[in-house]
Amino acid sequence: MSKLNDAISEIANLPNSDKVNIKGKYYTTVDTRVHAFRKHLGEDAQIATEVIHHDDTRVVVKATVSVCIDGELRMLGNDYAEEYRAAGMVNKTSALENCCTSAIGRALACCGLGGGEYASAFEVDNAINNKAEAPKVKEKIILKKENKEPTFADVKDIA
């Protein structure tokens, strides 16, 4: 695992001039983290994405980071990202690409290659400045009767 530790060390020691400044906080971009990961692990590693859900409203992507140990790929970390197509200018044309990048950044963070906080620079900036509220969904409430376990009949839809 010394190659991964070398990549982690490279990212941890980057000067702020090589990072993105968002409202006074510095973030290492996903591109920079992928570059360090590849530089140190090369073909002995894999970053894979899988589209979990996509429709006209939202996209969900899973990213998995694996390394080759004793000739076998082993997962080091994985994570998900979700984007709404109507949220911001980037997502109107490139929600899938943005979601993949965010998922990769989060999976790399699971492996120690974080960007500064457990979110991509774009996620942080978007959440602060642009992201629309998620659509409202129906909530469920469970009513407990006389110290008995609730049953399916006890679940009521509320608006």
Salt bridges, closest charged atoms under 4 A:
GLU10 OE1 - LYS39 NZ 3.11
GLU10 OE1 - HIS40 NE2 2.61
ASP44 OD2 - LYS3 NZ 3.29
ASP55 OD2 - HIS53 NE2 2.94
ASP79 OD2 - ARG106 NE 3.44
GLU82 OE2 - ARG58 NH1 2.64
GLU83 OE1 - LYS131 NZ 3.66
GLU117 OE2 - LYS25 NZ 3.17
GLU133 OE1 - LYS136 NZ 3.50
ASP154 OD1 - LYS145 NZ 3.31
ASP157 OD1 - LYS140 NZ 2.74
